[in-house]
């Protein structure tokens, strides 16, 4: 069975447009990557665990923010490595400069024998939907389209 991940896409309505909150992965591999490198806050969950509960937990771990509100299902996508990602959207707001991520350890530089800690995400930012489509990992772009369609139906 492929690994499964769950995440939340926070959105806000600003100046008659929709903006989404994306995060940039931390660590040395992502340091100089920008376009098609951002993601919604997400993480893996165990078989039998409720995916929405996992998505809420991962959002809080990666941003330091407790997600609240109505959660709208955005469905599921398969990333190139085979991982299945389930996502929900919720309306909210935050100051991107104040988020705080949990950390992970890895040997760096590779082969050095030295473990270093890195933030799981190194920053978050608000993007209008068009710009978000350029920034987000290509496999996650359908979540943006689903959100746009859901919001169009509600207006």
VENVENWO-V607639 format. One record per residue. N is the residue number from 1. RES is the residue in three letters. PHI is phi in radians with two decimals (none if undefined). NEAR is the number of other C-alpha atoms within 8 Angstrom. D_CENTER is the distance of its C-alpha to the mean C-alpha in whole Angstrom. Layout:
n = (N	N)
res = (RES	RES)
phi = (PHI	PHI)
near = (NEAR	NEAR)
d_center = (D_CENTER	D_CENTER)
This chain:
n = (1	2	3	4	5	6	7	8	9	10	11	12	13	14	15	16	17	18	19	20	21	22	23	24	25	26	27	28	29	30	31	32	33	34	35	36	37	38	39	40	41	42	43	44	45	46	47	48	49	50	51	52	53	54	55	56	57	58	59	60	61	62	63	64	65	66	67	68	69	70	71	72	73	74	75	76	77	78	79	80	81	82	83	84	85	86	87	88	89	90	91	92	93	94	95	96	97	98	99	100	101	102	103	104	105	106	107	108	109	110	111	112	113	114	115	116	117	118	119	120	121	122	123	124	125	126	127	128	129	130	131	132	133	134	135	136	137	138	139	140	141	142	143	144	145	146	147	148	149	150	151	152	153	154	155)
res = (UNK	UNK	UNK	UNK	UNK	UNK	UNK	UNK	UNK	UNK	UNK	UNK	UNK	UNK	UNK	UNK	UNK	UNK	UNK	UNK	UNK	UNK	UNK	UNK	UNK	UNK	UNK	UNK	UNK	UNK	UNK	UNK	UNK	UNK	UNK	UNK	UNK	UNK	UNK	UNK	UNK	UNK	UNK	UNK	UNK	UNK	UNK	UNK	UNK	UNK	UNK	UNK	UNK	UNK	UNK	UNK	UNK	UNK	UNK	UNK	UNK	UNK	UNK	UNK	UNK	UNK	UNK	UNK	UNK	UNK	UNK	UNK	UNK	UNK	UNK	UNK	UNK	UNK	UNK	UNK	UNK	UNK	UNK	UNK	UNK	UNK	UNK	UNK	UNK	UNK	UNK	UNK	UNK	UNK	UNK	UNK	UNK	UNK	UNK	UNK	UNK	UNK	UNK	UNK	UNK	UNK	UNK	UNK	UNK	UNK	UNK	UNK	UNK	UNK	UNK	UNK	UNK	UNK	UNK	UNK	UNK	UNK	UNK	UNK	UNK	UNK	UNK	UNK	UNK	UNK	UNK	UNK	UNK	UNK	UNK	UNK	UNK	UNK	UNK	UNK	UNK	UNK	UNK	UNK	UNK	UNK	UNK	UNK	UNK	UNK	UNK	UNK	UNK	UNK	UNK)
phi = (none	-1.19	-1.10	-2.17	-2.34	-2.40	-2.63	-2.14	-1.94	-1.42	-2.33	-2.51	-1.81	-2.38	0.84	1.12	-2.43	-1.72	-2.14	-2.10	-1.74	-2.03	-2.12	-1.81	-1.14	-1.53	1.71	-1.19	-1.21	-1.78	-0.87	-1.84	-1.79	-2.34	-1.15	1.03	-2.10	-1.43	-2.60	-1.43	-1.06	-2.74	-2.95	-1.25	-2.39	-1.43	-1.03	1.61	-1.40	-1.18	-1.07	-1.17	-1.08	-1.12	-1.08	-1.13	-1.08	-1.13	-1.04	-1.15	-1.10	-1.50	-2.13	1.40	-1.87	-1.57	-1.30	-2.36	2.18	-1.57	-1.81	-1.78	-1.16	-1.86	1.54	-2.40	-2.24	-1.89	-1.41	-0.94	-1.35	1.75	-1.13	-1.63	-2.06	-1.76	-2.45	-2.31	-1.97	-2.61	-1.50	-2.91	-2.69	-2.84	-1.58	-1.01	-1.25	-1.79	-1.22	-2.35	-1.75	-1.23	-2.16	-2.37	-1.91	-2.68	-1.24	-2.68	-1.10	-0.98	1.50	-1.42	1.38	-1.76	-1.55	-2.21	-1.69	-2.32	-1.22	-1.08	-2.22	-1.75	-2.98	-2.26	-2.75	-1.56	-2.35	-1.12	-0.94	-1.08	-1.22	-1.05	-1.10	-1.38	-1.49	-1.31	-0.93	-0.95	-1.14	-1.62	-0.99	-1.00	-1.09	-1.15	-1.14	-1.13	-1.05	-1.01	-1.13	-1.10	-1.24	-1.09	-1.20	-1.42	-1.67)
near = (2	6	8	11	14	16	18	14	13	11	13	10	8	7	4	5	7	10	12	13	12	15	13	13	12	13	11	5	6	10	7	5	6	8	8	9	12	13	12	11	13	13	10	9	10	6	4	4	8	6	10	10	8	14	16	12	8	13	16	11	10	13	11	10	8	7	9	6	7	6	7	7	7	11	8	8	10	10	10	6	5	8	11	12	12	13	15	14	13	14	9	10	7	5	6	9	6	6	11	7	12	10	8	8	8	8	11	10	6	6	6	7	7	7	8	8	8	10	11	12	13	11	11	12	8	9	11	10	10	7	8	12	10	8	11	15	10	7	9	11	10	8	10	11	8	9	10	8	8	8	8	7	6	5	4)
d_center = (22	19	16	14	10	9	6	6	6	9	12	15	18	20	23	23	20	17	14	10	8	6	6	8	9	12	16	18	17	14	17	18	16	14	15	13	11	7	4	1	2	5	8	12	14	18	20	22	19	18	14	13	15	13	9	11	12	9	8	11	11	9	10	13	13	14	13	16	17	17	15	15	14	13	14	13	13	15	13	16	17	17	14	14	10	11	9	10	11	12	14	14	15	14	16	13	16	16	13	14	12	14	15	17	20	21	24	24	26	26	30	31	30	29	25	23	20	17	14	11	9	12	11	9	11	12	13	15	14	17	15	12	13	15	12	9	10	13	12	9	11	13	11	12	15	15	14	17	19	19	19	22	24	24	25)
